[in-house]
Amino acid sequence: GFLQALAKNAGLELGIYKIRGDNGHHIVESSFKALSRALRNLLDGTNTNEYKSDAFLEQWGPDSVSHRESIALQRSAMVERKTKETRIMVKLEFDGGKGGVSVETGLPTLNELYTAMAKEANVSLTMECNGDLWIDDHHTSEDVSIALGQVLTQAFGTKAGLNRMWCAQAQYGEASVEVVMDLSNRPDLNHNLSISDDEYVVPGEALTVEMFAHALESLVVNARMTAHIVEKAKGKTVLETAMAAFVAFGRALHMCAAVDPRRAGKTASSKGTLSV
């Protein structure tokens, strides 16, 4: 086929593997987008998950043009959300993490997960919530995730000039998870995390597995992104799997939100805009 001929004539070793998906159009489109980004990494001499290599740091590190242009955008947003069940304030800045991370939701496990995500995303994040935890964890975990997603959407702006798409892997304990992310404005979450057989993320703490999964979905939907979360290796505990997922999510978010100077401020889409 075409891709075999391309690989042969370009002198490339090429492997394309479908993780999930049934729509033929989407499979073909995603294959070519993945191929183009792999070729870009090849030309740059970088590897998506080798964050410490000299080539990667030169292209995307703290002294890179990308980082300076990302900071220069001064992207930030704040959402205050008040319902009968919760009172929430979330503030986020794409400032390289200079302002630190403070997450107080009343749910220690959720605090830990969002703190890890924010640090890997290289953002400053303040999240405060006073919710009806005397009932259960539902409204708190859902509403803070909705608010964080809304803050991200506001801070992203038009997303012009950004990488938009990236994938990242993380290990935590025995768990290994990959997150493939697209700031697409077409919200969708798919995952195969091994969490369904347990009641709580951490035994004895309030965050249920059901609401962990719902919080993740609420975040993705309100951030208007597409995210595929792929479990490569199961954690010894649900917390290991959850932490690996949130760390990988933060790493992917950091790179998706980074400016690619070669785009010269243009949107990473052949249409010139992202559907809304």
HUCORPE-V412249 format. One record per backbone hydrogen bond with DSSP energy under -0.5 kcal/mol. NH is the residue of the N-H (numbers start at 1). CO is the residue of the C=O. E is the energy in kcal/mol with one decimal. If there is no record, write none. Layout:
BEGIN
nh co e
NH CO E
NH CO E
END
This chain:
BEGIN
nh co e
5 1 -2.2
6 2 -2.7
7 3 -2.5
8 4 -2.3
9 5 -2.6
10 6 -1.9
11 7 -0.7
11 8 -0.6
12 7 -2.8
14 12 -0.7
19 17 -0.5
24 22 -0.5
27 23 -2.3
28 24 -2.3
29 25 -2.6
30 26 -2.7
31 27 -2.1
32 28 -2.0
33 29 -2.0
34 30 -2.7
35 31 -2.3
36 32 -2.3
37 33 -1.9
38 34 -2.2
39 35 -2.5
40 36 -1.8
41 37 -2.2
42 38 -2.3
43 39 -2.6
44 40 -2.2
45 41 -1.2
46 41 -2.3
50 47 -1.7
51 49 -1.1
53 50 -1.2
57 53 -2.5
58 54 -2.3
59 55 -1.7
60 56 -3.3
61 56 -0.5
61 57 -1.9
64 61 -1.9
66 59 -0.5
67 61 -0.5
68 64 -2.0
69 65 -2.7
70 66 -2.3
71 67 -2.5
72 68 -2.0
73 69 -0.8
73 70 -0.7
74 71 -1.8
77 92 -2.1
79 90 -2.7
81 88 -2.4
83 86 -3.1
87 130 -1.4
88 81 -3.2
89 128 -2.4
90 79 -2.6
91 126 -2.8
92 77 -2.5
93 124 -2.2
94 75 -2.6
95 93 -1.6
96 122 -0.8
98 95 -0.6
100 97 -1.3
102 125 -2.9
104 102 -0.5
104 127 -3.1
108 106 -0.6
111 107 -2.5
112 108 -2.2
113 109 -2.2
114 110 -2.6
115 111 -2.2
116 112 -2.1
117 113 -2.2
118 114 -2.4
119 115 -2.2
120 116 -2.1
121 117 -2.0
122 118 -0.6
122 119 -0.7
123 118 -1.9
124 93 -2.4
125 100 -1.7
126 91 -2.7
127 102 -2.8
128 89 -2.8
129 104 -2.1
130 87 -2.2
131 129 -0.5
132 85 -1.0
133 131 -2.0
135 132 -1.7
136 132 -1.3
141 137 -2.2
142 138 -2.3
143 139 -2.7
144 140 -2.2
145 141 -1.0
146 142 -2.3
147 143 -2.4
148 144 -2.3
149 145 -2.3
150 146 -2.3
151 147 -2.3
152 148 -2.4
153 149 -2.3
154 150 -2.2
155 151 -2.7
156 152 -2.7
157 153 -1.1
159 156 -1.4
161 266 -1.8
162 159 -1.6
163 258 -2.5
164 256 -2.3
165 163 -1.8
166 181 -2.0
168 179 -2.2
170 177 -2.2
172 175 -2.2
175 172 -2.0
176 233 -2.2
177 170 -2.5
178 230 -2.8
179 168 -3.0
180 228 -2.8
181 166 -2.9
181 179 -0.5
182 226 -2.3
183 164 -2.2
184 182 -2.5
185 224 -2.3
188 225 -1.9
190 227 -2.2
192 229 -1.2
195 193 -1.8
198 195 -1.4
201 207 -2.2
202 207 -0.5
205 202 -2.3
208 206 -0.6
209 199 -2.4
212 208 -2.0
213 209 -2.3
214 210 -1.7
215 211 -2.7
216 212 -2.1
217 213 -1.9
218 214 -2.7
219 215 -2.4
220 216 -2.2
221 217 -2.6
222 218 -2.0
223 219 -1.7
224 221 -0.9
225 220 -1.9
226 182 -2.9
227 188 -2.8
228 180 -2.7
229 190 -3.1
229 227 -0.5
230 178 -3.3
230 228 -0.6
231 229 -0.6
232 176 -2.8
232 230 -0.7
233 176 -2.0
239 201 -0.7
241 237 -1.5
242 238 -2.9
243 239 -3.0
244 240 -2.2
245 241 -2.1
246 242 -2.3
247 243 -2.6
248 244 -2.3
249 245 -2.3
250 246 -2.3
251 247 -2.2
252 248 -2.5
253 249 -2.5
254 250 -2.4
255 251 -1.8
256 252 -2.6
257 253 -2.2
258 255 -0.5
259 66 -0.5
260 161 -2.6
261 259 -0.7
263 260 -2.3
264 261 -1.3
266 263 -2.0
269 267 -2.5
272 269 -1.4
END
